[in-house]
């Protein structure tokens, strides 16, 4: 396996710094200088690699979405029926690589700002449509048609609520426990 190119390494470092700085200062208030300071680099590096603060913030959100996508695909590879697929998709939102206080904080701040920024609005729309479609595809195989949308909304509201609480947490989160809890929610939603 070859070494990562310096550009890829630097991108990762700047995105990590953006996550920390956004969590500490807030999405609307964070500055390029604060992000650069967190990355122990000059503000010009952000402009060089991302073109602007908005470019870096967009890349940061895309990274979080990619972590979610990868976690979902990994969990789905072990699922063999609609119930298992639904559980896999829900549990991927609480993957160890994604479900941390900093990342939940950044994620919720991005979505809170999506109505005001076209690039974030586009990512938000794509993500919500994907989640809605994926959950509905499995739920329609498990529930009567008139119950699918209510179950999907309840599951999505539960997950969003856990993420909002996590974004405000002052202690380390417990992803395995949250995966167990979301499975219990699904079990209740699908109970006859």
Buried (B, 14 or more C-beta within 10 A) or exposed (E): EEEEEEEEEBBEBBBBBBBBBBBEBEBEEBEBEBBBBBBEBEBEBBBEBBEEBEBBBBBBBEBBBEBBEBBBEEBBEEBEEBBBBBBBBBBBBBBEBBBBBBBBBBBBBBBBBBEEBEBBBEBBEEBEEBBBEBBBBBBBEBBEEEBBBEBBEBBBEBBEEBBBEBBEEEEEBEBEEBBEBBBEBBEEBBEE
